[in-house]
Amino acid sequence: MGRVRIQPQGSQHHRVRRIFRTALIAILVAAALHASEQAFGGAFVPPPTSMAAKENQLVLSRQNLPSGNLPAPAELLIPAAGVLLGGLGMATGAAAVLDSDVDLSPETFRPVCPASDGLYNIGKGAADALLGADGAEYRPLAIEALLRVRLEICVLESFVYEAIVPFVAKKGLGWILPLHETIDTVIAGTVFIVALNFILFGTTKILAVLSIYHDFLLGAPLRLVGFAVYPEKRVRADPPLIQINWPGRGEDPQPEPEEEEEQKERDIPAPLVVIGTVCKTYGIFSEILKNVLEGLDTFVGRYLVLFSVAYVAFKWAHFRLFPEFPPF
């Protein structure tokens, strides 16, 4: 036996409302475009091509309408509706700008990812300087590589400034490992640690590679220059407790007295001392930064997933199995 499917009246009513809403939006958009074309001489809407004009003529001829203007009611309605919508939009935008206290100028504009944009501009300038006019054909390849680096760093930067900072400012840090878990703290910790896996997995690799290049090109040469210009003071080793003088072995060279070493340090000019100290400081900082980022990349690539699984399992177990622990 066949079945008769009766749709409820509510769904029929919603479908009719959706159809009318779509039709109204289409009419309003067409009205605004037509009004802009009439008012500005086609400045916003490009003139139709010859193929489009032939199609319009064919449609008009099938509908027995004149090829000139539209009928009088539509001719009066469409420009009026377009002008009304355009005027309302411009008035609303102008009121918002006038009522706001924001200074809209290039000096106050802050991009979404300022650090990644600055790094991209520095890399692009260095690439243009190195390639020059002879290597112009390789410039797109360099730009693509720099855009890839910018994208990865911008992902991390936007995640920090647009997700972590507002969330921590609103919720605090009590959701990380609270004494008593709630559904809010469990979901917050789970979402945060899962998102951190996807964000850090590619970004830390880029940062580690950049730190290696930075230390190789800038940090290591500055360390060499710094230690050559202003060497470190030699640490005098303590004599061994038991010393054996083997036959045929010469005596160990005697270290220079401390007075002579201090005299040599005083003979170094002050400008060289400043230059050597600055070079050594920056070179050592570059090496420490490289080691930290390499260690972070190793942790993210090998152990972050395991740490995330253990963290999420602990929070859910604490919430479901031991909700009353600790008892205070």
C-alpha positions in Angstrom: 0.0 0.0 0.0 1.3 3.4 -0.9 2.0 6.0 1.8 0.9 9.5 1.7 3.4 11.9 3.3 1.7 14.9 4.8 4.1 17.8 5.5 3.3 19.9 8.5 2.0 23.3 8.0 4.9 24.9 9.8 7.5 23.7 7.4 5.4 24.8 4.4 5.1 28.2 6.0 8.9 28.5 6.6 9.6 27.4 3.0 7.3 30.1 1.6 8.9 32.7 3.9 12.4 31.6 2.8 11.4 31.9 -0.9 10.0 35.4 -0.4 13.1 36.5 1.6 15.4 35.3 -1.2 13.4 37.0 -3.9 13.3 40.3 -1.9 17.1 40.3 -1.4 17.6 39.6 -5.1 15.2 42.5 -6.0 17.0 44.9 -3.7 20.5 44.0 -5.0 19.3 44.5 -8.6 17.7 47.8 -7.7 20.9 49.1 -6.1 23.1 48.0 -9.1 20.7 49.6 -11.6 20.5 52.8 -9.7 24.3 53.1 -9.4 24.5 52.5 -13.2 22.0 55.2 -14.0 23.4 57.7 -11.5 27.1 57.3 -12.2 27.0 56.4 -15.9 28.1 52.8 -15.4 31.0 53.7 -13.1 30.2 50.8 -10.7 28.5 48.4 -13.1 30.5 47.6 -16.3 28.7 47.9 -19.6 27.5 44.6 -21.1 29.5 43.0 -23.8 28.2 42.4 -27.3 27.2 38.9 -26.5 25.3 40.0 -23.3 23.6 42.7 -25.4 22.4 40.2 -28.0 21.1 38.0 -25.2 19.2 40.9 -23.7 17.7 41.8 -27.0 16.6 38.2 -27.5 14.9 38.1 -24.1 13.1 41.4 -24.7 11.9 40.3 -28.1 10.5 37.1 -26.7 8.6 39.0 -24.0 7.3 41.5 -26.6 8.9 44.4 -24.7 10.6 47.4 -26.3 14.3 47.3 -26.5 14.7 50.7 -24.9 13.8 51.4 -21.4 11.7 49.3 -19.0 8.0 49.9 -18.5 7.0 53.0 -16.5 6.3 51.5 -13.1 9.5 49.5 -13.0 11.5 52.4 -14.5 10.3 54.6 -11.6 10.6 52.0 -8.9 14.1 50.6 -9.5 16.1 53.9 -9.5 14.1 55.1 -6.5 14.8 51.9 -4.5 18.5 52.0 -5.5 18.9 55.7 -4.5 17.0 55.0 -1.2 19.3 52.1 -0.3 22.4 53.9 -1.4 21.5 57.0 0.5 20.6 55.0 3.6 24.0 53.1 3.5 26.0 56.3 3.0 24.2 58.1 5.8 24.7 55.2 8.2 28.4 54.9 7.3 28.9 58.6 7.7 27.2 58.7 11.0 29.3 55.8 12.3 32.5 57.6 11.3 31.4 60.9 12.7 30.2 59.5 16.0 33.3 57.3 16.6 36.4 58.6 18.2 38.7 56.5 16.1 41.4 58.4 14.2 41.3 56.8 10.7 44.8 57.5 9.4 47.8 55.5 8.1 49.8 56.3 11.3 47.2 54.7 13.6 46.6 51.6 11.4 47.8 48.4 13.0 47.9 45.3 10.8 46.7 41.9 12.1 50.2 40.4 12.2 52.7 43.2 12.6 55.7 40.9 13.5 55.2 38.6 10.5 54.6 41.6 8.2 57.8 43.2 9.4 59.8 40.0 8.9 58.3 39.6 5.4 59.3 43.1 4.5 62.8 42.6 5.8 63.1 39.3 3.9 61.7 40.9 0.7 64.1 43.8 0.8 67.1 41.4 1.4 66.0 39.2 -1.5 65.6 42.2 -3.8 69.0 43.4 -2.8 70.7 40.0 -3.3 69.0 39.1 -6.6 69.2 42.5 -8.2 68.2 43.0 -11.8 69.9 39.9 -13.1 68.0 37.6 -10.8 64.5 39.1 -11.4 63.2 35.8 -12.8 63.9 34.1 -9.4 62.1 36.8 -7.4 58.6 35.1 -7.5 60.2 32.0 -6.0 61.7 34.0 -3.2 58.4 35.8 -2.6 56.5 32.6 -2.4 58.9 31.2 0.2 58.7 34.4 2.2 54.9 34.4 2.1 54.9 30.8 3.4 57.1 31.9 6.3 54.8 34.9 6.9 51.7 32.7 6.9 53.1 30.3 9.6 54.2 33.1 11.9 51.0 35.0 11.3 49.0 32.0 12.3 50.8 31.8 15.7 50.6 35.6 16.1 46.9 35.8 15.5 46.3 32.8 17.7 48.1 34.5 20.6 46.5 37.9 20.2 43.1 37.0 19.0 42.4 33.8 21.0 44.8 33.2 23.9 45.0 36.8 25.2 41.3 37.6 25.2 40.4 34.2 26.6 42.9 34.4 29.4 41.8 38.0 30.1 38.2 36.8 30.4 38.6 33.4 32.1 41.9 33.7 33.8 44.2 30.7 34.3 42.1 28.7 36.7 40.9 26.3 34.1 44.3 24.8 33.4 44.5 22.5 36.5 41.8 23.5 39.0 41.2 21.6 42.2 37.7 20.7 41.2 36.9 20.3 37.5 33.7 21.5 35.9 32.4 21.0 32.4 33.6 24.5 31.5 37.2 24.0 32.6 37.3 20.5 30.9 36.1 21.9 27.6 38.3 24.9 27.8 41.4 22.8 28.5 40.6 20.3 25.8 39.9 22.8 23.1 43.0 24.8 24.0 45.4 21.9 24.0 44.1 20.4 20.7 44.3 23.8 19.0 47.8 24.3 20.3 48.9 21.0 18.6 47.8 22.2 15.1 49.1 25.8 15.6 52.6 24.9 17.0 53.3 21.9 14.7 54.2 23.9 11.7 55.2 27.2 13.3 57.9 25.9 15.6 59.6 24.3 12.6 59.7 27.6 10.8 61.0 29.4 13.9 63.7 26.8 14.4 64.9 27.1 10.8 64.9 30.9 11.0 66.9 30.8 14.3 69.5 28.5 12.7 69.9 30.8 9.7 70.1 33.8 12.0 72.7 32.3 14.2 74.8 31.1 11.2 74.7 34.4 9.3 74.8 36.8 12.2 75.3 35.3 15.6 78.3 33.1 14.9 80.3 35.9 13.1 79.6 38.3 15.9 80.8 35.8 18.5 84.0 35.3 16.6 84.6 39.1 16.4 83.7 39.7 20.0 86.0 37.0 21.4 88.8 38.0 19.1 88.5 41.7 20.0 87.8 41.3 23.7 88.8 37.7 24.8 87.5 36.2 28.0 89.7 36.1 31.1 91.4 32.8 31.3 90.4 30.7 34.3 93.4 29.3 36.1 93.1 25.6 36.7 93.9 24.2 40.1 97.0 21.9 40.1 96.2 18.2 40.2 96.2 16.4 43.6 98.6 13.7 42.3 101.1 14.6 39.6 103.4 12.0 38.0 106.5 13.1 36.2 107.0 10.5 33.5 110.6 10.0 32.1 111.3 11.9 29.0 108.4 14.3 29.5 109.2 18.0 29.6 107.9 20.3 32.2 104.5 21.9 31.8 104.6 25.5 30.7 104.2 27.9 33.5 101.1 30.1 33.3 101.5 33.8 33.0 101.3 35.7 36.2 98.0 37.4 37.0 99.6 40.8 36.9 100.6 40.4 33.3 97.1 39.3 32.3 95.5 42.2 34.0 98.0 44.5 32.3 97.0 43.1 28.9 93.3 43.7 29.7 94.0 47.3 30.7 95.9 47.8 27.4 92.8 47.1 25.3 91.2 50.5 24.2 87.8 51.3 25.5 86.0 51.4 22.1 87.3 47.8 21.4 86.0 46.7 24.8 82.5 48.2 24.0 82.5 46.6 20.5 83.7 43.3 21.8 81.2 43.2 24.6 78.2 44.1 22.4 79.2 41.5 19.7 79.7 38.7 22.4 76.4 39.6 24.1 74.4 39.4 20.9 76.2 36.3 19.6 75.6 34.5 22.9 71.9 35.6 22.9 71.6 34.3 19.3 73.0 30.9 20.3 70.7 30.6 23.3 67.7 31.6 21.2 68.6 28.9 18.6 69.0 26.2 21.2 65.6 27.2 22.9 63.7 27.1 19.6 65.3 23.9 18.5 64.4 22.3 21.8 60.8 23.6 21.5 60.5 22.2 18.0 61.8 18.8 19.2 59.3 18.8 22.1 56.4 19.7 19.8 57.3 17.2 17.1 57.9 14.3 19.5 56.1 14.8 22.8 53.3 17.4 22.5 50.8 14.9 21.2 51.5 12.5 24.1 51.4 15.3 26.6 48.1 16.5 25.1 46.5 13.1 25.3 47.6 12.7 28.9 46.4 16.2 29.8 42.9 15.7 28.3 42.6 12.2 29.8 43.5 13.5 33.3 41.0 16.3 33.1 38.1 14.1 32.0 39.0 11.4 34.5 39.2 14.0 37.3 35.8 15.4 36.2 34.0 12.0 35.7 35.7 9.5 38.0 37.0 11.6 40.9 34.9 14.8 41.0 35.2 15.1 44.8 38.9 14.8 45.0 40.6 16.6 46.8 38.0 16.7 49.6 38.7 20.3 50.4 
